Amino acid sequence: MATIDFPEDLIALERSAWEEIQAGRLTVATATAVQARLTQFAAEAGVDRYTVEMRLKRAVRHAETVEG
């Protein structure tokens, strides 16, 4: 499986969303911002949006299994 080099702003957005999810306070604004940037990045990279989203979530939420 090829790795995807995510831009720092996209990782930061997903981290914010994940923190909000864990705290039980995810906002529509945060979720919308993540989806918009994710969709933009997927189009620019020529990668399926679903694949980008899965790998981004894995990279942010399960970094220990991705790195190791």
C-alpha positions in Angstrom: 0.0 0.0 0.0 1.5 3.3 -1.1 1.8 6.0 1.5 0.2 9.4 1.1 2.1 12.5 2.1 -0.6 14.6 3.8 -0.1 18.3 4.0 0.3 19.6 7.6 -2.9 21.7 7.4 -5.0 18.6 6.6 -3.5 16.6 9.4 -4.1 19.5 11.8 -7.7 19.7 10.7 -8.2 15.9 11.2 -6.5 16.1 14.6 -8.9 18.9 15.7 -11.9 16.9 14.5 -10.6 13.8 16.4 -10.1 15.7 19.6 -13.6 17.2 19.3 -15.1 13.7 18.6 -13.3 12.3 21.7 -14.6 15.2 23.8 -18.1 14.7 22.4 -18.2 18.2 20.9 -17.6 17.8 17.1 -19.0 20.9 15.4 -20.5 21.0 11.9 -17.9 23.7 11.1 -15.0 21.4 11.9 -16.4 18.4 10.1 -17.2 20.6 7.0 -13.7 22.0 7.0 -12.1 18.6 7.2 -14.3 17.2 4.4 -13.7 20.2 2.1 -9.9 20.1 2.5 -9.8 16.3 2.2 -11.8 16.5 -1.0 -9.6 19.2 -2.4 -6.4 17.3 -1.5 -7.8 14.1 -3.0 -8.6 15.9 -6.3 -5.1 17.5 -6.4 -3.4 14.2 -5.6 -5.5 12.2 -8.1 -6.4 9.8 -5.4 -9.9 8.5 -4.5 -11.4 10.7 -1.7 -12.5 7.6 0.2 -9.0 6.2 0.2 -7.6 9.5 1.3 -10.1 9.7 4.2 -9.4 6.2 5.4 -5.6 6.7 5.4 -5.9 10.1 7.0 -8.0 8.8 9.8 -5.6 5.9 10.3 -2.6 8.2 10.3 -4.1 10.5 12.9 -6.1 8.1 15.1 -3.8 5.1 15.0 -0.3 6.7 14.4 1.4 4.0 16.5 0.3 1.2 14.1 1.1 3.2 11.0 4.6 4.1 12.1 5.5 0.7 13.5 
